[in-house]
Amino acid sequence: MPSLLRLKVNGVAVEVPPGTTAAAAAVLARQACRTSVTGAPRGPLCGMGICFECRMTINGKPHSRSCQILCEPEMDLRTNG
Amino acid sequence: MVSVRQFDVLVIGGGPAGLAAAVRAADRGARIGIVDDNVHLGGQIWRQSLQDGPVLDAAKWLERLQTARVEILAGTRIFDQLEAGVLLAESGDDLCQLRHDKLILATGARERFLPFPGWTLPNVMGAGGLQAMVKSGLPIAGNRVVVAGTGPLLLAVAAYLRKHGAQIPVLCEQASWSSLARFTWSLLGQPAKIHQGLQLKKELTGVPFATDSWPIAAEGKDVLESVTISRQGKLVTIPCDYLACGFHLVPNTELASLLGCQLRGGYVQVDDFQQTTVPRVLCAGEPTGIGGVELAIVEGQIAGLAAIGHNDSARELFAERKKLRKFAGALATTFQLRPELRQLPSPETIVCRCEDVPLSRLRTQPSWRASKLQTRCGMGPCQGRICGPATEFLFNWNPDSVRPPVFPARVESLATATASPEPQHVAPIGGQG
């Protein structure tokens, strides 16, 4: 078993196995991926990069589709505002 | 940075159809490339699972792909066509020009989502959507998952989730018991499908399967807490952690439309050799009709062989394709959406999730085009991929022509795409008056 990766979602620490997507880490950390234009929390819907509901700010880069991005050590995930 | 790649045959989509196409096209040393926007090839049905590794059938094709020295461009997304024979793609921060002699579109399908109160809450996901999340590392053991919607995917997803430790309080299928019975009957000539069906039935032993049932509302404060379903006419509220909900599949035809391929009844029109109405562009798998993995593999092989001129070998697969297309026909009839589902959204229910447009603002619009202009429905980053099929069902609206970029792209990509590495003639700004 490879060692777990440590990362933070809105400051909440989570540990995930390598190969986990950022979207899965966000759901695991119970954090919304983005806030909608009327201020509602949203999480992943399609899981395949089409719906854009899983957009997060990842390592400072906004609008990153978290379901298409693999977790890396010390990654910083934030709810896309 | 712009890189330019040249291929004899370029395949778009790394699912079953795309893999089969690339492998068969690579027979005679032609330069073949396969593009997928996901991190790994396999597509949705063959999505690699973190816990279980690659799906067995996929592994076979992936191995052949490696032996055939097909160039794999994963994590690469096509966003526009520069000119016939040149596609533009983004890969991470890089921009690529993908030049090709023949193009095979194997862009697959996505789930159809229908709006109902609460469907925008976190942890309400597509059925395939939740499965993809679990395959990509989301732990599901011990969680309660209501599975609902329509189509055979629901069974496969429920079985998968259960195998990984989820509890399934109920599986709701909107189709009627009688239409499912007719569907089962229609499979009699297809032993492989019957075998799959029996296998699923075994894996789902003890899971309540409710026909004529569908979700009415998802409830929760900031995250899903329960789902109310209409179970054969009776309303039941079920506490749960996830709702996995999809209403069968719709084809991904956006790229085909952008290239000018004609559609018929929503599907890409192809001839016997999977050739579209645009010269040198072929199409295989779900975009030509929702028919499942076996049909996709056969169509992919035909397209791959036809692309390198092996028409005789392609012809040998026609009979098999014809048989499998019957299954596609049965799918469409069985899992037709019942009209009651049009009543699911309330006036406040969000229909367009990107722009938060509620049903009440759409009801007064005469068309998809008008709703885009007046309400911004379909104008967000998904470009109507989610709300388009929903409004097609709710209001019988037809989608408009597709305009570039076919997926959101970075401004740098859009700016450099036309400027380099071989500068195109660009009219001076304001030159057109």
Interface residues (C-beta under 8 A of the other chain):
Chain A: V16 P17 G19 T20 T21 A23 A24 A25 V27 L28 R30 A32 C33 S36 V37 T38 A40 P41 R42 G43 P44 L45 C46 G47 M48 G49 I50 C51 F52 E53 R55 H63 C67 Q68 L70 C71
Chain B: D37 N38 V39 Q44 L50 G75 R77 R110 E111 F113 T120 L121 P122 N123 V124 M125 G126 G128 G129 L130 Q131 A132 M133 S136 G137 L138 P139 D222 V223 N252 I350 R353 C354 E355 D356 G380 P381 C382 R385 I386 P408
